[in-house]
Amino acid sequence: MYSQQETFEGKEVNVKRDYARLTQPLVRRNGRLEPVSWDEALATAAEGLSAFSGESFGFFSCSKATNEVNYIAQKWARMVMASNNIDSCNRT
């Protein structure tokens, strides 16, 4: 890991970089993380999400995101997860 100065939104920040990051998806089996293909990882995530829908699912979106991103988030929550429980925290 190393650190370097970078400019982010006009401010100097100290950025730490670690190139020992994950390079493939991992799925937990019997308490251990095992490498799997992307298809298997997405299928596992979909299977886990399928246990929640309707009133048992809630979604938070970011108020600093664009209207388009928040629209896609609410559309996904309503169409895929069958839930109207979505909040983008746009109360200012």
PDB file of N, CA, C and O in Angstrom:
ATOM      1  N   MET A   1       0.849  -1.169   0.000  1.00  0.00           N
ATOM      2  CA  MET A   1       0.000   0.000   0.000  1.00  0.00           C
ATOM      3  C   MET A   1       0.895   1.231   0.000  1.00  0.00           C
ATOM      4  O   MET A   1       1.921   1.265   0.679  1.00  0.00           O
ATOM      5  N   TYR A   2       0.502   2.228  -0.758  1.00  0.00           N
ATOM      6  CA  TYR A   2       1.252   3.475  -0.738  1.00  0.00           C
ATOM      7  C   TYR A   2       0.285   4.638  -0.726  1.00  0.00           C
ATOM      8  O   TYR A   2      -0.904   4.480  -1.002  1.00  0.00           O
ATOM      9  N   SER A   3       0.800   5.788  -0.408  1.00  0.00           N
ATOM     10  CA  SER A   3      -0.025   6.983  -0.287  1.00  0.00           C
ATOM     11  C   SER A   3       0.502   8.045  -1.235  1.00  0.00           C
ATOM     12  O   SER A   3       1.711   8.155  -1.442  1.00  0.00           O
ATOM     13  N   GLN A   4      -0.400   8.825  -1.811  1.00  0.00           N
ATOM     14  CA  GLN A   4       0.020   9.927  -2.681  1.00  0.00           C
ATOM     15  C   GLN A   4      -0.987  11.059  -2.590  1.00  0.00           C
ATOM     16  O   GLN A   4      -2.145  10.841  -2.233  1.00  0.00           O
ATOM     17  N   GLN A   5      -0.548  12.268  -2.912  1.00  0.00           N
ATOM     18  CA  GLN A   5      -1.412  13.444  -2.920  1.00  0.00           C
ATOM     19  C   GLN A   5      -2.145  13.507  -4.251  1.00  0.00           C
ATOM     20  O   GLN A   5      -1.532  13.359  -5.308  1.00  0.00           O
ATOM     21  N   GLU A   6      -3.445  13.724  -4.203  1.00  0.00           N
ATOM     22  CA  GLU A   6      -4.236  13.932  -5.409  1.00  0.00           C
ATOM     23  C   GLU A   6      -5.207  15.063  -5.163  1.00  0.00           C
ATOM     24  O   GLU A   6      -5.498  15.404  -4.016  1.00  0.00           O
ATOM     25  N   THR A   7      -5.710  15.645  -6.237  1.00  0.00           N
ATOM     26  CA  THR A   7      -6.700  16.709  -6.127  1.00  0.00           C
ATOM     27  C   THR A   7      -8.069  16.116  -6.415  1.00  0.00           C
ATOM     28  O   THR A   7      -8.273  15.473  -7.445  1.00  0.00           O
ATOM     29  N   PHE A   8      -9.001  16.334  -5.506  1.00  0.00           N
ATOM     30  CA  PHE A   8     -10.355  15.835  -5.655  1.00  0.00           C
ATOM     31  C   PHE A   8     -11.306  16.979  -5.370  1.00  0.00           C
ATOM     32  O   PHE A   8     -11.327  17.512  -4.260  1.00  0.00           O
ATOM     33  N   GLU A   9     -12.092  17.361  -6.365  1.00  0.00           N
ATOM     34  CA  GLU A   9     -13.026  18.477  -6.259  1.00  0.00           C
ATOM     35  C   GLU A   9     -12.342  19.738  -5.728  1.00  0.00           C
ATOM     36  O   GLU A   9     -12.890  20.445  -4.882  1.00  0.00           O
ATOM     37  N   GLY A  10     -11.138  20.008  -6.235  1.00  0.00           N
ATOM     38  CA  GLY A  10     -10.418  21.219  -5.869  1.00  0.00           C
ATOM     39  C   GLY A  10      -9.696  21.158  -4.539  1.00  0.00           C
ATOM     40  O   GLY A  10      -9.126  22.161  -4.109  1.00  0.00           O
ATOM     41  N   LYS A  11      -9.701  20.011  -3.870  1.00  0.00           N
ATOM     42  CA  LYS A  11      -9.032  19.876  -2.573  1.00  0.00           C
ATOM     43  C   LYS A  11      -7.928  18.845  -2.669  1.00  0.00           C
ATOM     44  O   LYS A  11      -8.069  17.815  -3.329  1.00  0.00           O
ATOM     45  N   GLU A  12      -6.826  19.141  -1.998  1.00  0.00           N
ATOM     46  CA  GLU A  12      -5.729  18.180  -1.925  1.00  0.00           C
ATOM     47  C   GLU A  12      -6.079  17.108  -0.897  1.00  0.00           C
ATOM     48  O   GLU A  12      -6.384  17.423   0.253  1.00  0.00           O
ATOM     49  N   VAL A  13      -6.034  15.853  -1.307  1.00  0.00           N
ATOM     50  CA  VAL A  13      -6.330  14.756  -0.392  1.00  0.00           C
ATOM     51  C   VAL A  13      -5.213  13.727  -0.458  1.00  0.00           C
ATOM     52  O   VAL A  13      -4.539  13.589  -1.478  1.00  0.00           O
ATOM     53  N   ASN A  14      -5.028  13.018   0.625  1.00  0.00           N
ATOM     54  CA  ASN A  14      -4.057  11.950   0.700  1.00  0.00           C
ATOM     55  C   ASN A  14      -4.769  10.649   0.347  1.00  0.00           C
ATOM     56  O   ASN A  14      -5.673  10.230   1.070  1.00  0.00           O
ATOM     57  N   VAL A  15      -4.379  10.005  -0.750  1.00  0.00           N
ATOM     58  CA  VAL A  15      -5.052   8.805  -1.225  1.00  0.00           C
ATOM     59  C   VAL A  15      -4.179   7.596  -0.951  1.00  0.00           C
ATOM     60  O   VAL A  15      -2.997   7.580  -1.296  1.00  0.00           O
ATOM     61  N   LYS A  16      -4.763   6.591  -0.334  1.00  0.00           N
ATOM     62  CA  LYS A  16      -4.043   5.344  -0.094  1.00  0.00           C
ATOM     63  C   LYS A  16      -4.464   4.349  -1.163  1.00  0.00           C
ATOM     64  O   LYS A  16      -5.655   4.161  -1.415  1.00  0.00           O
ATOM     65  N   ARG A  17      -3.499   3.725  -1.779  1.00  0.00           N
ATOM     66  CA  ARG A  17      -3.761   2.746  -2.820  1.00  0.00           C
ATOM     67  C   ARG A  17      -3.232   1.386  -2.367  1.00  0.00           C
ATOM     68  O   ARG A  17      -2.114   1.267  -1.866  1.00  0.00           O
ATOM     69  N   ASP A  18      -4.063   0.375  -2.556  1.00  0.00           N
ATOM     70  CA  ASP A  18      -3.664  -0.984  -2.215  1.00  0.00           C
ATOM     71  C   ASP A  18      -3.971  -1.863  -3.420  1.00  0.00           C
ATOM     72  O   ASP A  18      -5.134  -2.081  -3.760  1.00  0.00           O
ATOM     73  N   TYR A  19      -2.937  -2.355  -4.053  1.00  0.00           N
ATOM     74  CA  TYR A  19      -3.139  -3.155  -5.253  1.00  0.00           C
ATOM     75  C   TYR A  19      -3.326  -4.630  -4.948  1.00  0.00           C
ATOM     76  O   TYR A  19      -3.295  -5.455  -5.861  1.00  0.00           O
ATOM     77  N   ALA A  20      -3.517  -4.978  -3.686  1.00  0.00           N
ATOM     78  CA  ALA A  20      -3.846  -6.351  -3.307  1.00  0.00           C
ATOM     79  C   ALA A  20      -5.361  -6.465  -3.163  1.00  0.00           C
ATOM     80  O   ALA A  20      -5.854  -7.159  -2.273  1.00  0.00           O
ATOM     81  N   ARG A  21      -6.094  -5.786  -4.036  1.00  0.00           N
ATOM     82  CA  ARG A  21      -7.555  -5.776  -3.961  1.00  0.00           C
ATOM     83  C   ARG A  21      -8.134  -7.020  -4.636  1.00  0.00           C
ATOM     84  O   ARG A  21      -7.421  -7.780  -5.291  1.00  0.00           O
ATOM     85  N   LEU A  22      -9.429  -7.205  -4.463  1.00  0.00           N
ATOM     86  CA  LEU A  22     -10.102  -8.343  -5.072  1.00  0.00           C
ATOM     87  C   LEU A  22     -10.106  -8.214  -6.588  1.00  0.00           C
ATOM     88  O   LEU A  22     -10.302  -7.127  -7.131  1.00  0.00           O
ATOM     89  N   THR A  23      -9.889  -9.323  -7.253  1.00  0.00           N
ATOM     90  CA  THR A  23      -9.902  -9.323  -8.716  1.00  0.00           C
ATOM     91  C   THR A  23     -10.972 -10.244  -9.279  1.00  0.00           C
ATOM     92  O   THR A  23     -11.173 -10.290 -10.492  1.00  0.00           O
ATOM     93  N   GLN A  24     -11.660 -10.976  -8.414  1.00  0.00           N
ATOM     94  CA  GLN A  24     -12.755 -11.845  -8.836  1.00  0.00           C
ATOM     95  C   GLN A  24     -13.770 -11.939  -7.713  1.00  0.00           C
ATOM     96  O   GLN A  24     -13.440 -11.688  -6.554  1.00  0.00           O
ATOM     97  N   PRO A  25     -15.007 -12.299  -8.046  1.00  0.00           N
ATOM     98  CA  PRO A  25     -16.036 -12.361  -7.003  1.00  0.00           C
ATOM     99  C   PRO A  25     -15.802 -13.529  -6.048  1.00  0.00           C
ATOM    100  O   PRO A  25     -15.224 -14.552  -6.414  1.00  0.00           O
ATOM    101  N   LEU A  26     -16.267 -13.344  -4.818  1.00  0.00           N
ATOM    102  CA  LEU A  26     -16.165 -14.375  -3.789  1.00  0.00           C
ATOM    103  C   LEU A  26     -17.555 -14.639  -3.227  1.00  0.00           C
ATOM    104  O   LEU A  26     -18.358 -13.717  -3.085  1.00  0.00           O
ATOM    105  N   VAL A  27     -17.837 -15.898  -2.910  1.00  0.00           N
ATOM    106  CA  VAL A  27     -19.100 -16.294  -2.298  1.00  0.00           C
ATOM    107  C   VAL A  27     -18.769 -17.053  -1.022  1.00  0.00           C
ATOM    108  O   VAL A  27     -17.870 -17.893  -0.997  1.00  0.00           O
ATOM    109  N   ARG A  28     -19.516 -16.740   0.043  1.00  0.00           N
ATOM    110  CA  ARG A  28     -19.283 -17.413   1.326  1.00  0.00           C
ATOM    111  C   ARG A  28     -20.006 -18.758   1.338  1.00  0.00           C
ATOM    112  O   ARG A  28     -21.221 -18.832   1.153  1.00  0.00           O
ATOM    113  N   ARG A  29     -19.226 -19.821   1.560  1.00  0.00           N
ATOM    114  CA  ARG A  29     -19.760 -21.178   1.689  1.00  0.00           C
ATOM    115  C   ARG A  29     -19.157 -21.818   2.926  1.00  0.00           C
ATOM    116  O   ARG A  29     -17.937 -21.860   3.085  1.00  0.00           O
ATOM    117  N   ASN A  30     -20.017 -22.312   3.793  1.00  0.00           N
ATOM    118  CA  ASN A  30     -19.570 -22.951   5.031  1.00  0.00           C
ATOM    119  C   ASN A  30     -18.615 -22.053   5.814  1.00  0.00           C
ATOM    120  O   ASN A  30     -17.636 -22.525   6.392  1.00  0.00           O
ATOM    121  N   GLY A  31     -18.913 -20.750   5.825  1.00  0.00           N
ATOM    122  CA  GLY A  31     -18.116 -19.807   6.599  1.00  0.00           C
ATOM    123  C   GLY A  31     -16.820 -19.364   5.945  1.00  0.00           C
ATOM    124  O   GLY A  31     -16.062 -18.602   6.545  1.00  0.00           O
ATOM    125  N   ARG A  32     -16.546 -19.821   4.726  1.00  0.00           N
ATOM    126  CA  ARG A  32     -15.307 -19.435   4.037  1.00  0.00           C
ATOM    127  C   ARG A  32     -15.640 -18.780   2.703  1.00  0.00           C
ATOM    128  O   ARG A  32     -16.589 -19.174   2.025  1.00  0.00           O
ATOM    129  N   LEU A  33     -14.844 -17.770   2.332  1.00  0.00           N
ATOM    130  CA  LEU A  33     -15.015 -17.118   1.043  1.00  0.00           C
ATOM    131  C   LEU A  33     -14.291 -17.930  -0.026  1.00  0.00           C
ATOM    132  O   LEU A  33     -13.109 -18.250   0.105  1.00  0.00           O
ATOM    133  N   GLU A  34     -15.031 -18.258  -1.090  1.00  0.00           N
ATOM    134  CA  GLU A  34     -14.459 -19.037  -2.189  1.00  0.00           C
ATOM    135  C   GLU A  34     -14.619 -18.275  -3.493  1.00  0.00           C
ATOM    136  O   GLU A  34     -15.665 -17.675  -3.736  1.00  0.00           O
ATOM    137  N   PRO A  35     -13.581 -18.293  -4.343  1.00  0.00           N
ATOM    138  CA  PRO A  35     -13.691 -17.621  -5.641  1.00  0.00           C
ATOM    139  C   PRO A  35     -14.683 -18.356  -6.547  1.00  0.00           C
ATOM    140  O   PRO A  35     -14.705 -19.586  -6.593  1.00  0.00           O
ATOM    141  N   VAL A  36     -15.499 -17.583  -7.264  1.00  0.00           N
ATOM    142  CA  VAL A  36     -16.496 -18.139  -8.183  1.00  0.00           C
ATOM    143  C   VAL A  36     -16.531 -17.290  -9.447  1.00  0.00           C
ATOM    144  O   VAL A  36     -15.901 -16.234  -9.512  1.00  0.00           O
ATOM    145  N   SER A  37     -17.268 -17.754 -10.446  1.00  0.00           N
ATOM    146  CA  SER A  37     -17.434 -16.978 -11.678  1.00  0.00           C
ATOM    147  C   SER A  37     -18.416 -15.842 -11.423  1.00  0.00           C
ATOM    148  O   SER A  37     -19.149 -15.848 -10.434  1.00  0.00           O
ATOM    149  N   TRP A  38     -18.418 -14.864 -12.333  1.00  0.00           N
ATOM    150  CA  TRP A  38     -19.349 -13.750 -12.186  1.00  0.00           C
ATOM    151  C   TRP A  38     -20.793 -14.229 -12.286  1.00  0.00           C
ATOM    152  O   TRP A  38     -21.658 -13.740 -11.559  1.00  0.00           O
ATOM    153  N   ASP A  39     -21.062 -15.174 -13.174  1.00  0.00           N
ATOM    154  CA  ASP A  39     -22.425 -15.702 -13.305  1.00  0.00           C
ATOM    155  C   ASP A  39     -22.906 -16.341 -12.011  1.00  0.00           C
ATOM    156  O   ASP A  39     -24.044 -16.129 -11.592  1.00  0.00           O
ATOM    157  N   GLU A  40     -22.039 -17.123 -11.381  1.00  0.00           N
ATOM    158  CA  GLU A  40     -22.408 -17.766 -10.120  1.00  0.00           C
ATOM    159  C   GLU A  40     -22.587 -16.736  -9.001  1.00  0.00           C
ATOM    160  O   GLU A  40     -23.488 -16.866  -8.173  1.00  0.00           O
ATOM    161  N   ALA A  41     -21.735 -15.722  -8.979  1.00  0.00           N
ATOM    162  CA  ALA A  41     -21.845 -14.680  -7.954  1.00  0.00           C
ATOM    163  C   ALA A  41     -23.156 -13.912  -8.099  1.00  0.00           C
ATOM    164  O   ALA A  41     -23.831 -13.648  -7.104  1.00  0.00           O
ATOM    165  N   LEU A  42     -23.521 -13.552  -9.328  1.00  0.00           N
ATOM    166  CA  LEU A  42     -24.776 -12.837  -9.556  1.00  0.00           C
ATOM    167  C   LEU A  42     -25.983 -13.713  -9.243  1.00  0.00           C
ATOM    168  O   LEU A  42     -26.979 -13.223  -8.711  1.00  0.00           O
ATOM    169  N   ALA A  43     -25.906 -15.005  -9.569  1.00  0.00           N
ATOM    170  CA  ALA A  43     -26.997 -15.923  -9.242  1.00  0.00           C
ATOM    171  C   ALA A  43     -27.155 -16.057  -7.734  1.00  0.00           C
ATOM    172  O   ALA A  43     -28.277 -16.124  -7.231  1.00  0.00           O
ATOM    173  N   THR A  44     -26.042 -16.096  -7.012  1.00  0.00           N
ATOM    174  CA  THR A  44     -26.090 -16.185  -5.549  1.00  0.00           C
ATOM    175  C   THR A  44     -26.701 -14.916  -4.957  1.00  0.00           C
ATOM    176  O   THR A  44     -27.510 -14.991  -4.032  1.00  0.00           O
ATOM    177  N   ALA A  45     -26.319 -13.754  -5.487  1.00  0.00           N
ATOM    178  CA  ALA A  45     -26.882 -12.491  -5.005  1.00  0.00           C
ATOM    179  C   ALA A  45     -28.383 -12.426  -5.291  1.00  0.00           C
ATOM    180  O   ALA A  45     -29.159 -11.993  -4.440  1.00  0.00           O
ATOM    181  N   ALA A  46     -28.793 -12.858  -6.489  1.00  0.00           N
ATOM    182  CA  ALA A  46     -30.215 -12.854  -6.843  1.00  0.00           C
ATOM    183  C   ALA A  46     -31.004 -13.800  -5.947  1.00  0.00           C
ATOM    184  O   ALA A  46     -32.126 -13.490  -5.546  1.00  0.00           O
ATOM    185  N   GLU A  47     -30.424 -14.944  -5.635  1.00  0.00           N
ATOM    186  CA  GLU A  47     -31.082 -15.903  -4.750  1.00  0.00           C
ATOM    187  C   GLU A  47     -31.263 -15.316  -3.353  1.00  0.00           C
ATOM    188  O   GLU A  47     -32.309 -15.491  -2.729  1.00  0.00           O
ATOM    189  N   GLY A  48     -30.236 -14.621  -2.868  1.00  0.00           N
ATOM    190  CA  GLY A  48     -30.331 -13.993  -1.548  1.00  0.00           C
ATOM    191  C   GLY A  48     -31.369 -12.882  -1.516  1.00  0.00           C
ATOM    192  O   GLY A  48     -32.099 -12.746  -0.534  1.00  0.00           O
ATOM    193  N   LEU A  49     -31.443 -12.084  -2.586  1.00  0.00           N
ATOM    194  CA  LEU A  49     -32.418 -10.996  -2.649  1.00  0.00           C
ATOM    195  C   LEU A  49     -33.844 -11.508  -2.823  1.00  0.00           C
ATOM    196  O   LEU A  49     -34.797 -10.831  -2.437  1.00  0.00           O
ATOM    197  N   SER A  50     -33.997 -12.699  -3.402  1.00  0.00           N
ATOM    198  CA  SER A  50     -35.342 -13.221  -3.651  1.00  0.00           C
ATOM    199  C   SER A  50     -36.094 -13.524  -2.356  1.00  0.00           C
ATOM    200  O   SER A  50     -37.317 -13.663  -2.373  1.00  0.00           O
ATOM    201  N   ALA A  51     -35.384 -13.628  -1.242  1.00  0.00           N
ATOM    202  CA  ALA A  51     -36.037 -13.871   0.050  1.00  0.00           C
ATOM    203  C   ALA A  51     -36.769 -12.624   0.540  1.00  0.00           C
ATOM    204  O   ALA A  51     -37.589 -12.708   1.454  1.00  0.00           O
ATOM    205  N   PHE A  52     -36.480 -11.478  -0.056  1.00  0.00           N
ATOM    206  CA  PHE A  52     -37.076 -10.211   0.373  1.00  0.00           C
ATOM    207  C   PHE A  52     -37.811  -9.577  -0.795  1.00  0.00           C
ATOM    208  O   PHE A  52     -37.258  -9.449  -1.887  1.00  0.00           O
ATOM    209  N   SER A  53     -39.032  -9.188  -0.572  1.00  0.00           N
ATOM    210  CA  SER A  53     -39.778  -8.432  -1.577  1.00  0.00           C
ATOM    211  C   SER A  53     -40.986  -7.807  -0.897  1.00  0.00           C
ATOM    212  O   SER A  53     -41.315  -8.131   0.245  1.00  0.00           O
ATOM    213  N   GLY A  54     -41.630  -6.918  -1.612  1.00  0.00           N
ATOM    214  CA  GLY A  54     -42.802  -6.253  -1.064  1.00  0.00           C
ATOM    215  C   GLY A  54     -42.478  -5.458   0.183  1.00  0.00           C
ATOM    216  O   GLY A  54     -41.511  -4.697   0.206  1.00  0.00           O
ATOM    217  N   GLU A  55     -43.277  -5.630   1.213  1.00  0.00           N
ATOM    218  CA  GLU A  55     -43.117  -4.859   2.447  1.00  0.00           C
ATOM    219  C   GLU A  55     -41.855  -5.211   3.231  1.00  0.00           C
ATOM    220  O   GLU A  55     -41.439  -4.445   4.099  1.00  0.00           O
ATOM    221  N   SER A  56     -41.241  -6.354   2.940  1.00  0.00           N
ATOM    222  CA  SER A  56     -40.041  -6.741   3.683  1.00  0.00           C
ATOM    223  C   SER A  56     -38.768  -6.148   3.084  1.00  0.00           C
ATOM    224  O   SER A  56     -37.673  -6.402   3.587  1.00  0.00           O
ATOM    225  N   PHE A  57     -38.899  -5.356   2.006  1.00  0.00           N
ATOM    226  CA  PHE A  57     -37.738  -4.780   1.330  1.00  0.00           C
ATOM    227  C   PHE A  57     -37.835  -3.264   1.347  1.00  0.00           C
ATOM    228  O   PHE A  57     -38.898  -2.707   1.071  1.00  0.00           O
ATOM    229  N   GLY A  58     -36.753  -2.599   1.662  1.00  0.00           N
ATOM    230  CA  GLY A  58     -36.677  -1.147   1.608  1.00  0.00           C
ATOM    231  C   GLY A  58     -35.424  -0.728   0.873  1.00  0.00           C
ATOM    232  O   GLY A  58     -34.436  -1.463   0.861  1.00  0.00           O
ATOM    233  N   PHE A  59     -35.452   0.448   0.255  1.00  0.00           N
ATOM    234  CA  PHE A  59     -34.340   0.901  -0.564  1.00  0.00           C
ATOM    235  C   PHE A  59     -34.056   2.364  -0.264  1.00  0.00           C
ATOM    236  O   PHE A  59     -34.968   3.190  -0.271  1.00  0.00           O
ATOM    237  N   PHE A  60     -32.802   2.686   0.000  1.00  0.00           N
ATOM    238  CA  PHE A  60     -32.373   4.071   0.166  1.00  0.00           C
ATOM    239  C   PHE A  60     -31.534   4.469  -1.032  1.00  0.00           C
ATOM    240  O   PHE A  60     -30.630   3.738  -1.438  1.00  0.00           O
ATOM    241  N   SER A  61     -31.830   5.609  -1.587  1.00  0.00           N
ATOM    242  CA  SER A  61     -31.059   6.159  -2.683  1.00  0.00           C
ATOM    243  C   SER A  61     -30.418   7.452  -2.194  1.00  0.00           C
ATOM    244  O   SER A  61     -30.846   8.018  -1.188  1.00  0.00           O
ATOM    245  N   CYS A  62     -29.409   7.914  -2.894  1.00  0.00           N
ATOM    246  CA  CYS A  62     -28.652   9.079  -2.451  1.00  0.00           C
ATOM    247  C   CYS A  62     -29.308  10.381  -2.939  1.00  0.00           C
ATOM    248  O   CYS A  62     -29.662  10.507  -4.111  1.00  0.00           O
ATOM    249  N   SER A  63     -29.458  11.319  -2.042  1.00  0.00           N
ATOM    250  CA  SER A  63     -30.054  12.598  -2.423  1.00  0.00           C
ATOM    251  C   SER A  63     -29.120  13.417  -3.316  1.00  0.00           C
ATOM    252  O   SER A  63     -29.570  14.341  -3.994  1.00  0.00           O
ATOM    253  N   LYS A  64     -27.840  13.092  -3.321  1.00  0.00           N
ATOM    254  CA  LYS A  64     -26.891  13.824  -4.166  1.00  0.00           C
ATOM    255  C   LYS A  64     -26.763  13.208  -5.558  1.00  0.00           C
ATOM    256  O   LYS A  64     -26.051  13.739  -6.410  1.00  0.00           O
ATOM    257  N   ALA A  65     -27.444  12.098  -5.787  1.00  0.00           N
ATOM    258  CA  ALA A  65     -27.418  11.472  -7.109  1.00  0.00           C
ATOM    259  C   ALA A  65     -28.294  12.283  -8.066  1.00  0.00           C
ATOM    260  O   ALA A  65     -29.095  13.117  -7.643  1.00  0.00           O
ATOM    261  N   THR A  66     -28.127  12.023  -9.335  1.00  0.00           N
ATOM    262  CA  THR A  66     -28.936  12.729 -10.333  1.00  0.00           C
ATOM    263  C   THR A  66     -30.371  12.213 -10.293  1.00  0.00           C
ATOM    264  O   THR A  66     -30.635  11.140  -9.753  1.00  0.00           O
ATOM    265  N   ASN A  67     -31.282  12.972 -10.859  1.00  0.00           N
ATOM    266  CA  ASN A  67     -32.669  12.537 -10.949  1.00  0.00           C
ATOM    267  C   ASN A  67     -32.785  11.224 -11.712  1.00  0.00           C
ATOM    268  O   ASN A  67     -33.602  10.367 -11.377  1.00  0.00           O
ATOM    269  N   GLU A  68     -31.957  11.079 -12.741  1.00  0.00           N
ATOM    270  CA  GLU A  68     -31.999   9.863 -13.541  1.00  0.00           C
ATOM    271  C   GLU A  68     -31.606   8.633 -12.718  1.00  0.00           C
ATOM    272  O   GLU A  68     -32.240   7.583 -12.821  1.00  0.00           O
ATOM    273  N   VAL A  69     -30.564   8.768 -11.906  1.00  0.00           N
ATOM    274  CA  VAL A  69     -30.119   7.653 -11.061  1.00  0.00           C
ATOM    275  C   VAL A  69     -31.189   7.315 -10.031  1.00  0.00           C
ATOM    276  O   VAL A  69     -31.477   6.140  -9.805  1.00  0.00           O
ATOM    277  N   ASN A  70     -31.780   8.325  -9.407  1.00  0.00           N
ATOM    278  CA  ASN A  70     -32.847   8.080  -8.435  1.00  0.00           C
ATOM    279  C   ASN A  70     -34.076   7.472  -9.104  1.00  0.00           C
ATOM    280  O   ASN A  70     -34.762   6.651  -8.495  1.00  0.00           O
ATOM    281  N   TYR A  71     -34.365   7.860 -10.340  1.00  0.00           N
ATOM    282  CA  TYR A  71     -35.485   7.275 -11.068  1.00  0.00           C
ATOM    283  C   TYR A  71     -35.248   5.783 -11.305  1.00  0.00           C
ATOM    284  O   TYR A  71     -36.146   4.968 -11.091  1.00  0.00           O
ATOM    285  N   ILE A  72     -34.050   5.428 -11.741  1.00  0.00           N
ATOM    286  CA  ILE A  72     -33.714   4.016 -11.985  1.00  0.00           C
ATOM    287  C   ILE A  72     -33.788   3.226 -10.682  1.00  0.00           C
ATOM    288  O   ILE A  72     -34.260   2.089 -10.676  1.00  0.00           O
ATOM    289  N   ALA A  73     -33.330   3.812  -9.583  1.00  0.00           N
ATOM    290  CA  ALA A  73     -33.369   3.129  -8.289  1.00  0.00           C
ATOM    291  C   ALA A  73     -34.810   2.845  -7.873  1.00  0.00           C
ATOM    292  O   ALA A  73     -35.126   1.734  -7.448  1.00  0.00           O
ATOM    293  N   GLN A  74     -35.687   3.846  -7.995  1.00  0.00           N
ATOM    294  CA  GLN A  74     -37.082   3.619  -7.596  1.00  0.00           C
ATOM    295  C   GLN A  74     -37.764   2.661  -8.551  1.00  0.00           C
ATOM    296  O   GLN A  74     -38.608   1.872  -8.126  1.00  0.00           O
ATOM    297  N   LYS A  75     -37.424   2.707  -9.820  1.00  0.00           N
ATOM    298  CA  LYS A  75     -38.023   1.796 -10.792  1.00  0.00           C
ATOM    299  C   LYS A  75     -37.615   0.362 -10.482  1.00  0.00           C
ATOM    300  O   LYS A  75     -38.440  -0.550 -10.552  1.00  0.00           O
ATOM    301  N   TRP A  76     -36.345   0.159 -10.140  1.00  0.00           N
ATOM    302  CA  TRP A  76     -35.850  -1.180  -9.789  1.00  0.00           C
ATOM    303  C   TRP A  76     -36.549  -1.690  -8.529  1.00  0.00           C
ATOM    304  O   TRP A  76     -36.988  -2.839  -8.482  1.00  0.00           O
ATOM    305  N   ALA A  77     -36.653  -0.838  -7.513  1.00  0.00           N
ATOM    306  CA  ALA A  77     -37.299  -1.255  -6.264  1.00  0.00           C
ATOM    307  C   ALA A  77     -38.753  -1.640  -6.517  1.00  0.00           C
ATOM    308  O   ALA A  77     -39.241  -2.619  -5.951  1.00  0.00           O
ATOM    309  N   ARG A  78     -39.445  -0.885  -7.354  1.00  0.00           N
ATOM    310  CA  ARG A  78     -40.863  -1.159  -7.587  1.00  0.00           C
ATOM    311  C   ARG A  78     -41.098  -2.327  -8.526  1.00  0.00           C
ATOM    312  O   ARG A  78     -41.966  -3.161  -8.270  1.00  0.00           O
ATOM    313  N   MET A  79     -40.339  -2.399  -9.607  1.00  0.00           N
ATOM    314  CA  MET A  79     -40.584  -3.433 -10.616  1.00  0.00           C
ATOM    315  C   MET A  79     -39.935  -4.775 -10.256  1.00  0.00           C
ATOM    316  O   MET A  79     -40.554  -5.825 -10.428  1.00  0.00           O
ATOM    317  N   VAL A  80     -38.719  -4.748  -9.768  1.00  0.00           N
ATOM    318  CA  VAL A  80     -37.995  -5.992  -9.489  1.00  0.00           C
ATOM    319  C   VAL A  80     -38.319  -6.530  -8.103  1.00  0.00           C
ATOM    320  O   VAL A  80     -38.575  -7.723  -7.935  1.00  0.00           O
ATOM    321  N   MET A  81     -38.308  -5.637  -7.104  1.00  0.00           N
ATOM    322  CA  MET A  81     -38.507  -6.081  -5.728  1.00  0.00           C
ATOM    323  C   MET A  81     -39.955  -5.929  -5.254  1.00  0.00           C
ATOM    324  O   MET A  81     -40.273  -6.297  -4.124  1.00  0.00           O
ATOM    325  N   ALA A  82     -40.819  -5.399  -6.090  1.00  0.00           N
ATOM    326  CA  ALA A  82     -42.248  -5.223  -5.776  1.00  0.00           C
ATOM    327  C   ALA A  82     -42.451  -4.459  -4.471  1.00  0.00           C
ATOM    328  O   ALA A  82     -43.296  -4.820  -3.652  1.00  0.00           O
ATOM    329  N   SER A  83     -41.669  -3.405  -4.291  1.00  0.00           N
ATOM    330  CA  SER A  83     -41.741  -2.628  -3.059  1.00  0.00           C
ATOM    331  C   SER A  83     -41.886  -1.146  -3.361  1.00  0.00           C
ATOM    332  O   SER A  83     -41.233  -0.618  -4.261  1.00  0.00           O
ATOM    333  N   ASN A  84     -42.744  -0.484  -2.607  1.00  0.00           N
ATOM    334  CA  ASN A  84     -42.846   0.966  -2.679  1.00  0.00           C
ATOM    335  C   ASN A  84     -42.038   1.630  -1.565  1.00  0.00           C
ATOM    336  O   ASN A  84     -42.094   2.848  -1.396  1.00  0.00           O
ATOM    337  N   ASN A  85     -41.294   0.838  -0.814  1.00  0.00           N
ATOM    338  CA  ASN A  85     -40.497   1.356   0.303  1.00  0.00           C
ATOM    339  C   ASN A  85     -39.164   1.877  -0.221  1.00  0.00           C
ATOM    340  O   ASN A  85     -38.141   1.199  -0.129  1.00  0.00           O
ATOM    341  N   ILE A  86     -39.188   3.090  -0.771  1.00  0.00           N
ATOM    342  CA  ILE A  86     -37.982   3.709  -1.295  1.00  0.00           C
ATOM    343  C   ILE A  86     -37.896   5.144  -0.811  1.00  0.00           C
ATOM    344  O   ILE A  86     -38.895   5.861  -0.769  1.00  0.00           O
ATOM    345  N   ASP A  87     -36.702   5.546  -0.451  1.00  0.00           N
ATOM    346  CA  ASP A  87     -36.488   6.907   0.052  1.00  0.00           C
ATOM    347  C   ASP A  87     -35.180   7.436  -0.525  1.00  0.00           C
ATOM    348  O   ASP A  87     -34.149   6.765  -0.464  1.00  0.00           O
ATOM    349  N   SER A  88     -35.229   8.631  -1.081  1.00  0.00           N
ATOM    350  CA  SER A  88     -34.006   9.229  -1.622  1.00  0.00           C
ATOM    351  C   SER A  88     -33.512  10.375  -0.739  1.00  0.00           C
ATOM    352  O   SER A  88     -32.587  11.091  -1.121  1.00  0.00           O
ATOM    353  N   CYS A  89     -34.106  10.553   0.415  1.00  0.00           N
ATOM    354  CA  CYS A  89     -33.669  11.557   1.408  1.00  0.00           C
ATOM    355  C   CYS A  89     -33.602  12.956   0.809  1.00  0.00           C
ATOM    356  O   CYS A  89     -32.679  13.706   1.124  1.00  0.00           O
ATOM    357  N   ASN A  90     -34.541  13.326  -0.037  1.00  0.00           N
ATOM    358  CA  ASN A  90     -34.530  14.636  -0.684  1.00  0.00           C
ATOM    359  C   ASN A  90     -35.271  15.702   0.111  1.00  0.00           C
ATOM    360  O   ASN A  90     -35.836  16.625  -0.476  1.00  0.00           O
ATOM    361  N   ARG A  91     -35.279  15.593   1.404  1.00  0.00           N
ATOM    362  CA  ARG A  91     -35.982  16.580   2.242  1.00  0.00           C
ATOM    363  C   ARG A  91     -34.991  17.630   2.753  1.00  0.00           C
ATOM    364  O   ARG A  91     -34.315  17.423   3.761  1.00  0.00           O
ATOM    365  N   THR A  92     -34.917  18.739   2.055  1.00  0.00           N
ATOM    366  CA  THR A  92     -34.023  19.817   2.503  1.00  0.00           C
ATOM    367  C   THR A  92     -34.771  21.120   2.587  1.00  0.00           C
ATOM    368  O   THR A  92     -34.190  22.144   2.946  1.00  0.00           O
TER     369      THR A  92
END
